[in-house]
């Protein structure tokens, strides 16, 4: 059986630490049955995530479900719209200010 890692208690997805076929064991000891095989490094739903609901990883929303996602489903681009902010890579690490904005 493969393992999956839950990063934050509020997360509704876990990241697989290896390829998995029918189930995974989470780092907190829980098991999740998979709907289908999921590849190493991909995410699996820990709970049902209805369409329009937030997909939470690191304790923050990383996207929105574009389809109903059942517990144990593979969570990826086919059922999630990213909430990635292209500017986030340029935020000041101390203040959090965006590098493309001037603050006078």
Secondary structure per residue as TSV (DSSP state, phi and psi in degrees):
chain	resnum	aa	ss	phi	psi
A	1	X	-	360.0	140.6
A	2	X	E	-86.2	166.6
A	3	X	E	-111.4	155.0
A	4	X	E	-137.8	150.5
A	5	X	E	-113.9	126.0
A	6	X	-	-97.8	122.0
A	7	X	-	-82.3	-40.9
A	8	X	S	-135.4	146.1
A	9	X	T	-58.0	-25.2
A	10	X	T	-84.8	-7.3
A	11	X	-	-63.4	140.8
A	12	X	S	-110.0	13.0
A	13	X	E	-135.7	156.6
A	14	X	E	-127.7	152.4
A	15	X	E	-102.0	129.4
A	16	X	E	-74.2	136.7
A	17	X	S	-95.7	2.2
A	18	X	S	-170.8	165.9
A	19	X	-	-60.5	143.6
A	20	X	B	-134.7	143.6
A	21	X	S	-99.7	-66.4
A	22	X	S	-116.7	-19.2
A	23	X	E	-162.1	161.6
A	24	X	E	-135.1	153.3
A	25	X	E	-105.3	128.5
A	26	X	E	-82.6	160.6
A	27	X	T	-64.0	-13.7
A	28	X	T	-97.9	7.1
A	29	X	S	96.0	-16.7
A	30	X	-	-67.7	156.3
A	31	X	E	-115.5	146.8
A	32	X	E	-128.2	125.2
A	33	X	E	-79.7	134.9
A	34	X	-	-94.7	144.6
A	35	X	S	-73.4	-29.2
A	36	X	S	-159.1	169.0
A	37	X	-	-59.9	143.2
A	38	X	B	-130.2	137.1
A	39	X	-	-83.3	154.5
A	40	X	T	-48.2	133.1
A	41	X	T	87.3	-9.6
A	42	X	-	-90.7	170.0
A	43	X	E	-103.9	151.3
A	44	X	E	-129.6	142.8
A	45	X	E	-74.0	134.4
A	46	X	S	-92.7	-14.5
A	47	X	S	-151.7	165.4
A	48	X	-	-63.7	134.4
A	49	X	B	-123.1	105.8
A	50	X	-	-71.4	156.3
A	51	X	T	-53.4	134.7
A	52	X	T	90.6	-12.1
A	53	X	-	-84.7	158.1
A	54	X	E	-73.2	140.3
A	55	X	E	-96.8	121.0
A	56	X	E	-112.9	124.8
A	57	X	E	-140.6	145.6
A	58	X	T	65.3	15.4
A	59	X	T	80.0	6.6
A	60	X	E	-131.5	152.7
A	61	X	E	-66.0	126.7
A	62	X	E	-107.1	-7.8
A	63	X	E	-178.6	-176.9
A	64	X	E	-128.4	136.0
A	65	X	E	-65.8	127.5
A	66	X	S	-96.0	-4.1
A	67	X	S	-150.3	161.8
A	68	X	-	-64.5	130.8
A	69	X	B	-116.4	123.1
A	70	X	-	-89.9	153.8
A	71	X	T	-51.7	130.0
A	72	X	T	93.1	-6.0
A	73	X	-	-78.4	151.2
A	74	X	E	-68.1	132.5
A	75	X	E	-112.5	115.6
A	76	X	S	-160.4	-165.5
A	77	X	T	-60.6	-22.1
A	78	X	T	-75.9	-15.4
A	79	X	T	-136.9	11.9
A	80	X	E	-139.2	137.7
A	81	X	E	-101.9	124.6
A	82	X	E	-66.1	148.6
A	83	X	-	-112.6	24.8
A	84	X	-	-63.6	133.8
A	85	X	-	-102.5	114.8
A	86	X	G	-56.0	-27.9
A	87	X	G	-76.6	-15.1
A	88	X	G	-60.5	-26.8
A	89	X	G	-69.0	-15.7
A	90	X	G	-106.7	9.8
A	91	X	S	-69.1	141.9
A	92	X	-	-65.7	130.1
A	93	X	T	-70.0	-18.5
A	94	X	T	-94.3	-51.1
A	95	X	T	-92.3	-23.1
A	96	X	-	81.1	2.5
A	97	X	-	-70.8	141.0
A	98	X	-	-69.8	136.5
A	99	X	T	-69.4	-15.8
A	100	X	T	-96.5	10.5
A	101	X	S	-122.2	139.2
A	102	X	-	-96.5	134.4
A	103	X	-	-118.7	109.2
A	104	X	-	-99.3	360.0
